[in-house]
């Protein structure tokens, strides 16, 4: 079982981004680019939200 | 051996032939088995990918002590969406319940992650089934 929060975030983001990429794009290169963009957006937004919550908590 | 266009996958040809009559059975199969609808329509690679990705997401969620429970009632709409989302994965949900994975462990540190993984897998399967319908009706290749 994965206990690391970061690994959970990365595995969730990777799988969901891959499914979105295959669903929404048909060309392999386009899929790769779109999947990488969705993956990055997931990870960065989660890290940003976490950082903001840590600031609020003090 | 000579290769004809009829025995290659539609996705390898870059096109698919609309099969409106196949939309309903493909939808039912896809609802029961993630990616099954794509395999039924001949898109085997895509179907296999969806099966592995969605089953993996669901299985990872179960390994994180997620609870499989349907919240009946509108007092907590989010719990209702989560419960319906988990069920939308189809047969893996029933298999997991039959194998005794339904209880989960709310004391686990990864309980909430498990809920997110399992419900997302089911909700993504709804999108995959909609994709199957679009392919069968010729709206997508």
N, CA and C atoms of all chains as a GROMACS GRO file, in nm:
protein
  597
    1UNK      N    1   0.084  -0.120   0.000
    1UNK     CA    2   0.000   0.000   0.000
    1UNK      C    3   0.088   0.126   0.000
    2UNK      N    4   0.047   0.224  -0.081
    2UNK     CA    5   0.124   0.349  -0.087
    2UNK      C    6   0.087   0.436   0.032
    3UNK      N    7   0.185   0.477   0.110
    3UNK     CA    8   0.158   0.564   0.226
    3UNK      C    9   0.200   0.708   0.201
    4UNK      N   10   0.286   0.728   0.101
    4UNK     CA   11   0.337   0.862   0.075
    4UNK      C   12   0.230   0.947   0.008
    5UNK      N   13   0.204   1.065   0.064
    5UNK     CA   14   0.105   1.155   0.005
    5UNK      C   15   0.149   1.201  -0.134
    6UNK      N   16   0.279   1.226  -0.150
    6UNK     CA   17   0.328   1.272  -0.280
    6UNK      C   18   0.314   1.162  -0.386
    7UNK      N   19   0.344   1.038  -0.348
    7UNK     CA   20   0.328   0.928  -0.444
    7UNK      C   21   0.181   0.906  -0.479
    8UNK      N   22   0.093   0.923  -0.381
    8UNK     CA   23  -0.050   0.914  -0.409
    8UNK      C   24  -0.091   1.020  -0.510
    9UNK      N   25  -0.043   1.142  -0.489
    9UNK     CA   26  -0.074   1.252  -0.580
    9UNK      C   27  -0.023   1.222  -0.720
   10UNK      N   28   0.102   1.175  -0.728
   10UNK     CA   29   0.163   1.150  -0.858
   10UNK      C   30   0.093   1.035  -0.932
   11UNK      N   31   0.060   0.927  -0.860
   11UNK     CA   32  -0.005   0.813  -0.928
   11UNK      C   33  -0.145   0.850  -0.973
   12UNK      N   34  -0.219   0.923  -0.889
   12UNK     CA   35  -0.354   0.967  -0.926
   12UNK      C   36  -0.348   1.058  -1.049
   13UNK      N   37  -0.258   1.155  -1.045
   13UNK     CA   38  -0.247   1.251  -1.155
   13UNK      C   39  -0.207   1.182  -1.284
   14UNK      N   40  -0.112   1.088  -1.275
   14UNK     CA   41  -0.065   1.020  -1.395
   14UNK      C   42  -0.176   0.938  -1.460
   15UNK      N   43  -0.250   0.862  -1.378
   15UNK     CA   44  -0.354   0.775  -1.435
   15UNK      C   45  -0.469   0.857  -1.493
   16UNK      N   46  -0.513   0.959  -1.420
   16UNK     CA   47  -0.626   1.040  -1.469
   16UNK      C   48  -0.585   1.120  -1.593
   17UNK      N   49  -0.463   1.173  -1.593
   17UNK     CA   50  -0.416   1.248  -1.710
   17UNK      C   51  -0.406   1.157  -1.833
   18UNK      N   52  -0.359   1.034  -1.812
   18UNK     CA   53  -0.347   0.940  -1.925
   18UNK      C   54  -0.485   0.908  -1.983
   19UNK      N   55  -0.583   0.885  -1.896
   19UNK     CA   56  -0.719   0.853  -1.944
   19UNK      C   57  -0.777   0.973  -2.019
   20UNK      N   58  -0.760   1.093  -1.965
   20UNK     CA   59  -0.810   1.212  -2.034
   20UNK      C   60  -0.743   1.230  -2.170
   21UNK      N   61  -0.613   1.205  -2.174
   21UNK     CA   62  -0.539   1.223  -2.300
   21UNK      C   63  -0.588   1.127  -2.407
   22UNK      N   64  -0.610   1.000  -2.369
   22UNK     CA   65  -0.656   0.901  -2.467
   22UNK      C   66  -0.801   0.929  -2.509
   23UNK      N   67  -0.880   0.981  -2.414
   23UNK     CA   68  -1.021   1.012  -2.445
   23UNK      C   69  -1.033   1.133  -2.538
   24UNK      N   70  -0.954   1.235  -2.513
   24UNK     CA   71  -0.978   1.363  -2.578
   24UNK      C   72  -0.888   1.392  -2.697
   25UNK      N   73  -0.781   1.316  -2.714
   25UNK     CA   74  -0.691   1.338  -2.828
   25UNK      C   75  -0.673   1.207  -2.905
   26UNK      N   76  -0.653   1.217  -3.035
   26UNK     CA   77  -0.639   1.096  -3.116
   26UNK      C   78  -0.496   1.074  -3.167
   27UNK      N   79  -0.420   1.181  -3.189
   27UNK     CA   80  -0.283   1.166  -3.238
   27UNK      C   81  -0.188   1.140  -3.122
   28UNK      N   82  -0.094   1.044  -3.138
   28UNK     CA   83  -0.002   1.010  -3.027
   28UNK      C   84   0.074   1.130  -2.971
   29UNK      N   85   0.126   1.216  -3.059
   29UNK     CA   86   0.203   1.332  -3.012
   29UNK      C   87   0.114   1.429  -2.935
   30UNK      N   88  -0.007   1.447  -2.987
   30UNK     CA   89  -0.102   1.535  -2.921
   30UNK      C   90  -0.145   1.478  -2.786
   31UNK      N   91  -0.160   1.346  -2.780
   31UNK     CA   92  -0.195   1.279  -2.654
   31UNK      C   93  -0.086   1.302  -2.550
   32UNK      N   94   0.038   1.286  -2.593
   32UNK     CA   95   0.151   1.300  -2.501
   32UNK      C   96   0.157   1.442  -2.445
   33UNK      N   97   0.142   1.539  -2.533
   33UNK     CA   98   0.149   1.679  -2.492
   33UNK      C   99   0.033   1.714  -2.398
   34UNK      N  100  -0.088   1.672  -2.436
   34UNK     CA  101  -0.205   1.703  -2.355
   34UNK      C  102  -0.197   1.631  -2.218
   35UNK      N  103  -0.154   1.503  -2.220
   35UNK     CA  104  -0.142   1.429  -2.095
   35UNK      C  105  -0.040   1.493  -2.001
   36UNK      N  106   0.073   1.535  -2.058
   36UNK     CA  107   0.176   1.600  -1.976
   36UNK      C  108   0.123   1.731  -1.918
   37UNK      N  109   0.044   1.804  -1.996
   37UNK     CA  110  -0.011   1.930  -1.949
   37UNK      C  111  -0.111   1.907  -1.836
   38UNK      N  112  -0.198   1.808  -1.851
   38UNK     CA  113  -0.297   1.777  -1.746
   38UNK      C  114  -0.227   1.728  -1.620
   39UNK      N  115  -0.126   1.641  -1.638
   39UNK     CA  116  -0.050   1.590  -1.524
   39UNK      C  117   0.016   1.706  -1.449
   40UNK      N  118   0.081   1.794  -1.523
   40UNK     CA  119   0.147   1.909  -1.460
   40UNK      C  120   0.048   1.998  -1.388
   41UNK      N  121  -0.068   2.019  -1.451
   41UNK     CA  122  -0.170   2.105  -1.389
   41UNK      C  123  -0.220   2.044  -1.258
   42UNK      N  124  -0.242   1.911  -1.258
   42UNK     CA  125  -0.286   1.842  -1.135
   42UNK      C  126  -0.184   1.861  -1.023
   43UNK      N  127  -0.058   1.830  -1.054
   43UNK     CA  128   0.047   1.830  -0.952
   43UNK      C  129   0.073   1.973  -0.902
   44UNK      N  130   0.088   2.066  -0.996
   44UNK     CA  131   0.118   2.203  -0.955
   44UNK      C  132   0.004   2.265  -0.875
   45UNK      N  133  -0.120   2.243  -0.919
   45UNK     CA  134  -0.233   2.302  -0.846
   45UNK      C  135  -0.246   2.241  -0.707
   46UNK      N  136  -0.218   2.110  -0.693
   46UNK     CA  137  -0.224   2.047  -0.561
   46UNK      C  138  -0.115   2.101  -0.469
   47UNK      N  139   0.006   2.115  -0.526
   47UNK     CA  140   0.116   2.169  -0.445
   47UNK      C  141   0.090   2.314  -0.406
   48UNK      N  142   0.035   2.392  -0.499
   48UNK     CA  143   0.004   2.533  -0.471
   48UNK      C  144  -0.104   2.544  -0.363
   49UNK      N  145  -0.210   2.461  -0.377
   49UNK     CA  146  -0.317   2.463  -0.277
   49UNK      C  147  -0.263   2.422  -0.140
   50UNK      N  148  -0.175   2.321  -0.137
   50UNK     CA  149  -0.116   2.278  -0.011
   50UNK      C  150  -0.032   2.386   0.052
   51UNK      N  151   0.047   2.454  -0.032
   51UNK     CA  152   0.132   2.562   0.019
   51UNK      C  153   0.046   2.677   0.075
   52UNK      N  154  -0.060   2.712   0.004
   52UNK     CA  155  -0.149   2.819   0.051
   52UNK      C  156  -0.215   2.781   0.185
   53UNK      N  157  -0.259   2.656   0.196
   53UNK     CA  158  -0.322   2.612   0.323
   53UNK      C  159  -0.220   2.615   0.437
   54UNK      N  160  -0.094   2.581   0.406
   54UNK     CA  161   0.009   2.585   0.509
   54UNK      C  162   0.033   2.729   0.555
   55UNK      N  163   0.023   2.826   0.461
   55UNK     CA  164   0.040   2.967   0.497
   55UNK      C  165  -0.073   3.015   0.589
   56UNK      N  166  -0.195   2.975   0.554
   56UNK     CA  167  -0.313   3.015   0.633
   56UNK      C  168  -0.304   2.958   0.774
   57UNK      N  169  -0.260   2.832   0.782
   57UNK     CA  170  -0.250   2.766   0.913
   57UNK      C  171  -0.140   2.829   0.997
   58UNK      N  172  -0.040   2.886   0.931
   58UNK     CA  173   0.068   2.951   1.002
   58UNK      C  174   0.172   2.851   1.041
   59UNK      N  175   0.178  -1.356  -4.594
   59UNK     CA  176   0.032  -1.351  -4.584
   59UNK      C  177  -0.017  -1.210  -4.613
   60UNK      N  178  -0.116  -1.203  -4.698
   60UNK     CA  179  -0.165  -1.072  -4.737
   60UNK      C  180  -0.254  -1.011  -4.628
   61UNK      N  181  -0.229  -0.884  -4.601
   61UNK     CA  182  -0.307  -0.815  -4.499
   61UNK      C  183  -0.416  -0.732  -4.566
   62UNK      N  184  -0.537  -0.754  -4.522
   62UNK     CA  185  -0.648  -0.675  -4.576
   62UNK      C  186  -0.691  -0.571  -4.475
   63UNK      N  187  -0.762  -0.469  -4.522
   63UNK     CA  188  -0.804  -0.362  -4.431
   63UNK      C  189  -0.911  -0.408  -4.334
   64UNK      N  190  -0.978  -0.522  -4.363
   64UNK     CA  191  -1.088  -0.564  -4.277
   64UNK      C  192  -1.040  -0.627  -4.147
   65UNK      N  193  -0.916  -0.680  -4.145
   65UNK     CA  194  -0.872  -0.745  -4.023
   65UNK      C  195  -0.775  -0.658  -3.942
   66UNK      N  196  -0.763  -0.531  -3.974
   66UNK     CA  197  -0.685  -0.440  -3.891
   66UNK      C  198  -0.781  -0.359  -3.805
   67UNK      N  199  -0.729  -0.312  -3.691
   67UNK     CA  200  -0.814  -0.237  -3.599
   67UNK      C  201  -0.852  -0.102  -3.660
   68UNK      N  202  -0.973  -0.055  -3.628
   68UNK     CA  203  -1.014   0.075  -3.680
   68UNK      C  204  -0.918   0.186  -3.642
   69UNK      N  205  -0.860   0.179  -3.518
   69UNK     CA  206  -0.772   0.287  -3.476
   69UNK      C  207  -0.639   0.283  -3.553
   70UNK      N  208  -0.604   0.164  -3.605
   70UNK     CA  209  -0.483   0.156  -3.685
   70UNK      C  210  -0.508   0.213  -3.824
   71UNK      N  211  -0.632   0.204  -3.869
   71UNK     CA  212  -0.666   0.260  -3.999
   71UNK      C  213  -0.687   0.411  -3.991
   72UNK      N  214  -0.701   0.464  -3.870
   72UNK     CA  215  -0.724   0.607  -3.852
   72UNK      C  216  -0.868   0.645  -3.873
   73UNK      N  217  -0.957   0.548  -3.883
   73UNK     CA  218  -1.098   0.579  -3.902
   73UNK      C  219  -1.181   0.463  -3.847
   74UNK      N  220  -1.308   0.487  -3.824
   74UNK     CA  221  -1.396   0.379  -3.782
   74UNK      C  222  -1.528   0.394  -3.856
   75UNK      N  223  -1.593   0.279  -3.876
   75UNK     CA  224  -1.720   0.279  -3.946
   75UNK      C  225  -1.831   0.293  -3.844
   76UNK      N  226  -1.923   0.389  -3.861
   76UNK     CA  227  -2.032   0.404  -3.765
   76UNK      C  228  -2.117   0.278  -3.758
   77UNK      N  229  -2.149   0.237  -3.636
   77UNK     CA  230  -2.234   0.118  -3.616
   77UNK      C  231  -2.340   0.153  -3.512
   78UNK      N  232  -2.444   0.228  -3.553
   78UNK     CA  233  -2.545   0.273  -3.455
   78UNK      C  234  -2.611   0.157  -3.381
   79UNK      N  235  -2.631   0.044  -3.449
   79UNK     CA  236  -2.696  -0.070  -3.383
   79UNK      C  237  -2.609  -0.127  -3.271
   80UNK      N  238  -2.478  -0.103  -3.279
   80UNK     CA  239  -2.387  -0.157  -3.178
   80UNK      C  240  -2.373  -0.065  -3.058
   81UNK      N  241  -2.437   0.052  -3.063
   81UNK     CA  242  -2.419   0.151  -2.955
   81UNK      C  243  -2.470   0.098  -2.821
   82UNK      N  244  -2.588   0.038  -2.821
   82UNK     CA  245  -2.647  -0.009  -2.694
   82UNK      C  246  -2.568  -0.125  -2.633
   83UNK      N  247  -2.540  -0.233  -2.711
   83UNK     CA  248  -2.459  -0.340  -2.649
   83UNK      C  249  -2.321  -0.292  -2.607
   84UNK      N  250  -2.260  -0.203  -2.686
   84UNK     CA  251  -2.126  -0.152  -2.649
   84UNK      C  252  -2.135  -0.072  -2.520
   85UNK      N  253  -2.244   0.004  -2.505
   85UNK     CA  254  -2.265   0.084  -2.384
   85UNK      C  255  -2.281  -0.007  -2.262
   86UNK      N  256  -2.359  -0.114  -2.277
   86UNK     CA  257  -2.382  -0.208  -2.165
   86UNK      C  258  -2.251  -0.278  -2.127
   87UNK      N  259  -2.178  -0.326  -2.229
   87UNK     CA  260  -2.052  -0.396  -2.201
   87UNK      C  261  -1.952  -0.301  -2.137
   88UNK      N  262  -1.945  -0.178  -2.190
   88UNK     CA  263  -1.853  -0.079  -2.134
   88UNK      C  264  -1.888  -0.040  -1.993
   89UNK      N  265  -2.017  -0.042  -1.960
   89UNK     CA  266  -2.059  -0.010  -1.823
   89UNK      C  267  -2.020  -0.121  -1.726
   90UNK      N  268  -2.016  -0.244  -1.776
   90UNK     CA  269  -1.984  -0.357  -1.688
   90UNK      C  270  -1.833  -0.377  -1.675
   91UNK      N  271  -1.763  -0.365  -1.787
   91UNK     CA  272  -1.617  -0.385  -1.786
   91UNK      C  273  -1.551  -0.261  -1.845
   92UNK      N  274  -1.466  -0.192  -1.770
   92UNK     CA  275  -1.401  -0.072  -1.825
   92UNK      C  276  -1.324  -0.106  -1.953
   93UNK      N  277  -1.352  -0.033  -2.060
   93UNK     CA  278  -1.285  -0.057  -2.187
   93UNK      C  279  -1.349  -0.166  -2.270
   94UNK      N  280  -1.445  -0.238  -2.214
   94UNK     CA  281  -1.510  -0.348  -2.286
   94UNK      C  282  -1.585  -0.301  -2.409
   95UNK      N  283  -1.644  -0.184  -2.402
   95UNK     CA  284  -1.717  -0.129  -2.515
   95UNK      C  285  -1.625  -0.101  -2.633
   96UNK      N  286  -1.506  -0.049  -2.603
   96UNK     CA  287  -1.409  -0.022  -2.710
   96UNK      C  288  -1.365  -0.153  -2.776
   97UNK      N  289  -1.339  -0.255  -2.694
   97UNK     CA  290  -1.300  -0.385  -2.750
   97UNK      C  291  -1.412  -0.439  -2.837
   98UNK      N  292  -1.536  -0.424  -2.792
   98UNK     CA  293  -1.652  -0.471  -2.868
   98UNK      C  294  -1.659  -0.403  -3.005
   99UNK      N  295  -1.622  -0.275  -3.009
   99UNK     CA  296  -1.627  -0.200  -3.136
   99UNK      C  297  -1.501  -0.219  -3.220
  100UNK      N  298  -1.405  -0.296  -3.168
  100UNK     CA  299  -1.284  -0.324  -3.246
  100UNK      C  300  -1.162  -0.244  -3.208
  101UNK      N  301  -1.179  -0.147  -3.117
  101UNK     CA  302  -1.064  -0.065  -3.073
  101UNK      C  303  -0.999  -0.134  -2.954
  102UNK      N  304  -0.927  -0.242  -2.982
  102UNK     CA  305  -0.875  -0.328  -2.874
  102UNK      C  306  -0.769  -0.259  -2.790
  103UNK      N  307  -0.679  -0.187  -2.855
  103UNK     CA  308  -0.570  -0.123  -2.780
  103UNK      C  309  -0.625  -0.020  -2.682
  104UNK      N  310  -0.717   0.062  -2.731
  104UNK     CA  311  -0.776   0.164  -2.644
  104UNK      C  312  -0.854   0.099  -2.530
  105UNK      N  313  -0.929  -0.008  -2.565
  105UNK     CA  314  -1.005  -0.079  -2.462
  105UNK      C  315  -0.915  -0.139  -2.356
  106UNK      N  316  -0.805  -0.200  -2.400
  106UNK     CA  317  -0.711  -0.259  -2.303
  106UNK      C  318  -0.650  -0.150  -2.215
  107UNK      N  319  -0.619  -0.037  -2.276
  107UNK     CA  320  -0.562   0.074  -2.197
  107UNK      C  321  -0.661   0.121  -2.091
  108UNK      N  322  -0.787   0.141  -2.132
  108UNK     CA  323  -0.887   0.189  -2.035
  108UNK      C  324  -0.908   0.086  -1.924
  109UNK      N  325  -0.907  -0.042  -1.961
  109UNK     CA  326  -0.924  -0.146  -1.860
  109UNK      C  327  -0.811  -0.141  -1.757
  110UNK      N  328  -0.688  -0.132  -1.806
  110UNK     CA  329  -0.573  -0.131  -1.715
  110UNK      C  330  -0.572  -0.004  -1.630
  111UNK      N  331  -0.596   0.111  -1.693
  111UNK     CA  332  -0.588   0.238  -1.620
  111UNK      C  333  -0.699   0.249  -1.515
  112UNK      N  334  -0.822   0.218  -1.553
  112UNK     CA  335  -0.933   0.235  -1.460
  112UNK      C  336  -0.934   0.127  -1.352
  113UNK      N  337  -0.901   0.003  -1.390
  113UNK     CA  338  -0.892  -0.103  -1.289
  113UNK      C  339  -0.777  -0.074  -1.194
  114UNK      N  340  -0.667  -0.021  -1.248
  114UNK     CA  341  -0.554   0.016  -1.163
  114UNK      C  342  -0.590   0.124  -1.064
  115UNK      N  343  -0.661   0.225  -1.114
  115UNK     CA  344  -0.705   0.336  -1.026
  115UNK      C  345  -0.798   0.282  -0.916
  116UNK      N  346  -0.890   0.196  -0.956
  116UNK     CA  347  -0.985   0.139  -0.860
  116UNK      C  348  -0.913   0.048  -0.760
  117UNK      N  349  -0.822  -0.036  -0.812
  117UNK     CA  350  -0.748  -0.127  -0.724
  117UNK      C  351  -0.658  -0.052  -0.626
  118UNK      N  352  -0.593   0.053  -0.674
  118UNK     CA  353  -0.511   0.134  -0.584
  118UNK      C  354  -0.597   0.194  -0.474
  119UNK      N  355  -0.716   0.241  -0.513
  119UNK     CA  356  -0.808   0.297  -0.413
  119UNK      C  357  -0.847   0.194  -0.307
  120UNK      N  358  -0.873   0.072  -0.351
  120UNK     CA  359  -0.908  -0.035  -0.255
  120UNK      C  360  -0.792  -0.064  -0.161
  121UNK      N  361  -0.669  -0.061  -0.218
  121UNK     CA  362  -0.552  -0.089  -0.135
  121UNK      C  363  -0.528   0.022  -0.033
  122UNK      N  364  -0.595   0.136  -0.052
  122UNK     CA  365  -0.582   0.248   0.042
  122UNK      C  366  -0.696   0.250   0.143
  123UNK      N  367  -0.762   0.136   0.159
  123UNK     CA  368  -0.866   0.118   0.261
  123UNK      C  369  -0.993   0.199   0.233
  124UNK      N  370  -1.027   0.218   0.106
  124UNK     CA  371  -1.150   0.290   0.072
  124UNK      C  372  -1.272   0.206   0.111
  125UNK      N  373  -1.377   0.274   0.148
  125UNK     CA  374  -1.503   0.205   0.178
  125UNK      C  375  -1.592   0.213   0.055
  126UNK      N  376  -1.657   0.102   0.022
  126UNK     CA  377  -1.752   0.100  -0.091
  126UNK      C  378  -1.892   0.103  -0.032
  127UNK      N  379  -1.953   0.219  -0.031
  127UNK     CA  380  -2.086   0.229   0.028
  127UNK      C  381  -2.169   0.328  -0.050
  128UNK      N  382  -2.293   0.294  -0.078
  128UNK     CA  383  -2.384   0.385  -0.147
  128UNK      C  384  -2.464   0.461  -0.044
  129UNK      N  385  -2.450   0.593  -0.045
  129UNK     CA  386  -2.524   0.677   0.048
  129UNK      C  387  -2.661   0.706  -0.014
  130UNK      N  388  -2.765   0.653   0.044
  130UNK     CA  389  -2.901   0.676  -0.006
  130UNK      C  390  -2.958   0.802   0.059
  131UNK      N  391  -3.014   0.889  -0.021
  131UNK     CA  392  -3.071   1.011   0.033
  131UNK      C  393  -3.000   1.133  -0.020
  132UNK      N  394  -3.070   1.248  -0.013
  132UNK     CA  395  -3.015   1.371  -0.069
  132UNK      C  396  -2.960   1.464   0.038
  133UNK      N  397  -2.951   1.416   0.163
  133UNK     CA  398  -2.900   1.501   0.270
  133UNK      C  399  -2.751   1.530   0.254
  134UNK      N  400  -2.679   1.440   0.188
  134UNK     CA  401  -2.536   1.461   0.162
  134UNK      C  402  -2.510   1.432   0.014
  135UNK      N  403  -2.531   1.532  -0.075
  135UNK     CA  404  -2.519   1.508  -0.220
  135UNK      C  405  -2.381   1.458  -0.260
  136UNK      N  406  -2.276   1.507  -0.194
  136UNK     CA  407  -2.141   1.466  -0.231
  136UNK      C  408  -2.120   1.316  -0.204
  137UNK      N  409  -2.172   1.269  -0.091
  137UNK     CA  410  -2.161   1.126  -0.059
  137UNK      C  411  -2.238   1.043  -0.161
  138UNK      N  412  -2.351   1.097  -0.210
  138UNK     CA  413  -2.429   1.027  -0.311
  138UNK      C  414  -2.350   1.015  -0.442
  139UNK      N  415  -2.285   1.126  -0.483
  139UNK     CA  416  -2.205   1.126  -0.606
  139UNK      C  417  -2.088   1.027  -0.593
  140UNK      N  418  -2.025   1.026  -0.475
  140UNK     CA  419  -1.912   0.935  -0.453
  140UNK      C  420  -1.959   0.789  -0.461
  141UNK      N  421  -2.071   0.760  -0.398
  141UNK     CA  422  -2.123   0.622  -0.399
  141UNK      C  423  -2.161   0.577  -0.539
  142UNK      N  424  -2.231   0.663  -0.612
  142UNK     CA  425  -2.269   0.630  -0.750
  142UNK      C  426  -2.145   0.619  -0.838
  143UNK      N  427  -2.047   0.708  -0.815
  143UNK     CA  428  -1.922   0.703  -0.890
  143UNK      C  429  -1.850   0.571  -0.870
  144UNK      N  430  -1.844   0.524  -0.746
  144UNK     CA  431  -1.778   0.396  -0.721
  144UNK      C  432  -1.850   0.282  -0.793
  145UNK      N  433  -1.982   0.286  -0.793
  145UNK     CA  434  -2.059   0.178  -0.859
  145UNK      C  435  -2.041   0.180  -1.010
  146UNK      N  436  -2.013   0.299  -1.066
  146UNK     CA  437  -2.007   0.313  -1.212
  146UNK      C  438  -1.890   0.238  -1.274
  147UNK      N  439  -1.798   0.187  -1.194
  147UNK     CA  440  -1.687   0.109  -1.250
  147UNK      C  441  -1.737  -0.027  -1.299
  148UNK      N  442  -1.854  -0.070  -1.250
  148UNK     CA  443  -1.914  -0.194  -1.301
  148UNK      C  444  -1.874  -0.319  -1.226
  149UNK      N  445  -1.833  -0.422  -1.299
  149UNK     CA  446  -1.802  -0.551  -1.237
  149UNK      C  447  -1.691  -0.544  -1.131
  150UNK      N  448  -1.585  -0.465  -1.151
  150UNK     CA  449  -1.483  -0.458  -1.046
  150UNK      C  450  -1.542  -0.418  -0.910
  151UNK      N  451  -1.644  -0.334  -0.910
  151UNK     CA  452  -1.710  -0.295  -0.785
  151UNK      C  453  -1.775  -0.416  -0.720
  152UNK      N  454  -1.848  -0.494  -0.802
  152UNK     CA  455  -1.917  -0.612  -0.748
  152UNK      C  456  -1.816  -0.718  -0.700
  153UNK      N  457  -1.710  -0.735  -0.776
  153UNK     CA  458  -1.606  -0.831  -0.736
  153UNK      C  459  -1.542  -0.788  -0.605
  154UNK      N  460  -1.512  -0.658  -0.594
  154UNK     CA  461  -1.449  -0.608  -0.471
  154UNK      C  462  -1.541  -0.628  -0.350
  155UNK      N  463  -1.670  -0.605  -0.370
  155UNK     CA  464  -1.766  -0.627  -0.260
  155UNK      C  465  -1.773  -0.775  -0.223
  156UNK      N  466  -1.774  -0.861  -0.328
  156UNK     CA  467  -1.783  -1.005  -0.304
  156UNK      C  468  -1.659  -1.057  -0.230
  157UNK      N  469  -1.545  -0.992  -0.254
  157UNK     CA  470  -1.421  -1.035  -0.190
  157UNK      C  471  -1.402  -0.972  -0.052
  158UNK      N  472  -1.498  -0.891  -0.009
  158UNK     CA  473  -1.493  -0.836   0.126
  158UNK      C  474  -1.416  -0.707   0.142
  159UNK      N  475  -1.400  -0.631   0.030
  159UNK     CA  476  -1.326  -0.505   0.038
  159UNK      C  477  -1.417  -0.385   0.066
  160UNK      N  478  -1.545  -0.410   0.091
  160UNK     CA  479  -1.640  -0.299   0.101
  160UNK      C  480  -1.627  -0.219   0.230
  161UNK      N  481  -1.580  -0.282   0.335
  161UNK     CA  482  -1.582  -0.215   0.466
  161UNK      C  483  -1.484  -0.099   0.474
  162UNK      N  484  -1.365  -0.115   0.419
  162UNK     CA  485  -1.265  -0.009   0.431
  162UNK      C  486  -1.218   0.008   0.575
  163UNK      N  487  -1.138   0.111   0.597
  163UNK     CA  488  -1.090   0.138   0.732
  163UNK      C  489  -1.076   0.289   0.747
  164UNK      N  490  -1.176   0.348   0.814
  164UNK     CA  491  -1.179   0.494   0.825
  164UNK      C  492  -1.063   0.548   0.908
  165UNK      N  493  -1.000   0.462   0.988
  165UNK     CA  494  -0.886   0.506   1.070
  165UNK      C  495  -0.758   0.516   0.988
  166UNK      N  496  -0.760   0.459   0.867
  166UNK     CA  497  -0.640   0.459   0.784
  166UNK      C  498  -0.607   0.600   0.735
  167UNK      N  499  -0.477   0.630   0.728
  167UNK     CA  500  -0.433   0.763   0.682
  167UNK      C  501  -0.467   0.786   0.536
  168UNK      N  502  -0.485   0.677   0.461
  168UNK     CA  503  -0.511   0.691   0.318
  168UNK      C  504  -0.658   0.666   0.282
  169UNK      N  505  -0.745   0.666   0.383
  169UNK     CA  506  -0.887   0.639   0.358
  169UNK      C  507  -0.947   0.738   0.257
  170UNK      N  508  -0.920   0.866   0.276
  170UNK     CA  509  -0.977   0.967   0.186
  170UNK      C  510  -0.919   0.957   0.045
  171UNK      N  511  -0.789   0.924   0.037
  171UNK     CA  512  -0.729   0.902  -0.096
  171UNK      C  513  -0.800   0.786  -0.165
  172UNK      N  514  -0.826   0.680  -0.090
  172UNK     CA  515  -0.893   0.563  -0.147
  172UNK      C  516  -1.029   0.598  -0.202
  173UNK      N  517  -1.104   0.680  -0.127
  173UNK     CA  518  -1.236   0.724  -0.174
  173UNK      C  519  -1.221   0.802  -0.306
  174UNK      N  520  -1.121   0.891  -0.311
  174UNK     CA  521  -1.100   0.972  -0.432
  174UNK      C  522  -1.062   0.882  -0.551
  175UNK      N  523  -0.973   0.787  -0.528
  175UNK     CA  524  -0.929   0.697  -0.636
  175UNK      C  525  -1.046   0.613  -0.689
  176UNK      N  526  -1.123   0.552  -0.598
  176UNK     CA  527  -1.229   0.460  -0.643
  176UNK      C  528  -1.343   0.536  -0.712
  177UNK      N  529  -1.382   0.650  -0.657
  177UNK     CA  530  -1.493   0.723  -0.719
  177UNK      C  531  -1.450   0.785  -0.851
  178UNK      N  532  -1.325   0.831  -0.859
  178UNK     CA  533  -1.277   0.887  -0.986
  178UNK      C  534  -1.273   0.779  -1.094
  179UNK      N  535  -1.232   0.657  -1.057
  179UNK     CA  536  -1.228   0.548  -1.155
  179UNK      C  537  -1.367   0.525  -1.215
  180UNK      N  538  -1.469   0.523  -1.131
  180UNK     CA  539  -1.605   0.501  -1.180
  180UNK      C  540  -1.654   0.617  -1.266
  181UNK      N  541  -1.626   0.740  -1.222
  181UNK     CA  542  -1.673   0.855  -1.299
  181UNK      C  543  -1.601   0.864  -1.434
  182UNK      N  544  -1.473   0.827  -1.436
  182UNK     CA  545  -1.402   0.823  -1.564
  182UNK      C  546  -1.461   0.716  -1.656
  183UNK      N  547  -1.508   0.606  -1.596
  183UNK     CA  548  -1.569   0.501  -1.678
  183UNK      C  549  -1.697   0.552  -1.745
  184UNK      N  550  -1.767   0.644  -1.680
  184UNK     CA  551  -1.885   0.705  -1.744
  184UNK      C  552  -1.841   0.780  -1.870
  185UNK      N  553  -1.730   0.854  -1.860
  185UNK     CA  554  -1.679   0.926  -1.978
  185UNK      C  555  -1.635   0.828  -2.088
  186UNK      N  556  -1.575   0.716  -2.046
  186UNK     CA  557  -1.531   0.616  -2.143
  186UNK      C  558  -1.653   0.556  -2.216
  187UNK      N  559  -1.762   0.533  -2.141
  187UNK     CA  560  -1.884   0.479  -2.204
  187UNK      C  561  -1.943   0.582  -2.301
  188UNK      N  562  -1.940   0.709  -2.265
  188UNK     CA  563  -1.988   0.813  -2.356
  188UNK      C  564  -1.902   0.817  -2.484
  189UNK      N  565  -1.771   0.794  -2.467
  189UNK     CA  566  -1.680   0.788  -2.583
  189UNK      C  567  -1.718   0.672  -2.675
  190UNK      N  568  -1.755   0.560  -2.614
  190UNK     CA  569  -1.796   0.442  -2.692
  190UNK      C  570  -1.921   0.474  -2.774
  191UNK      N  571  -2.016   0.543  -2.712
  191UNK     CA  572  -2.140   0.579  -2.784
  191UNK      C  573  -2.107   0.671  -2.901
  192UNK      N  574  -2.019   0.769  -2.878
  192UNK     CA  575  -1.979   0.860  -2.986
  192UNK      C  576  -1.914   0.786  -3.101
  193UNK      N  577  -1.829   0.688  -3.067
  193UNK     CA  578  -1.761   0.610  -3.172
  193UNK      C  579  -1.863   0.528  -3.251
  194UNK      N  580  -1.955   0.464  -3.178
  194UNK     CA  581  -2.055   0.379  -3.245
  194UNK      C  582  -2.145   0.462  -3.337
  195UNK      N  583  -2.175   0.585  -3.296
  195UNK     CA  584  -2.264   0.669  -3.377
  195UNK      C  585  -2.189   0.748  -3.484
  196UNK      N  586  -2.056   0.732  -3.489
  196UNK     CA  587  -1.978   0.796  -3.593
  196UNK      C  588  -1.943   0.941  -3.565
  197UNK      N  589  -1.962   0.986  -3.440
  197UNK     CA  590  -1.927   1.124  -3.407
  197UNK      C  591  -1.777   1.139  -3.384
  198UNK      N  592  -1.713   1.026  -3.347
  198UNK     CA  593  -1.568   1.027  -3.324
  198UNK      C  594  -1.508   0.906  -3.394
  199UNK      N  595  -1.378   0.914  -3.420
  199UNK     CA  596  -1.310   0.800  -3.482
  199UNK      C  597  -1.254   0.710  -3.374
   0.00000   0.00000   0.00000
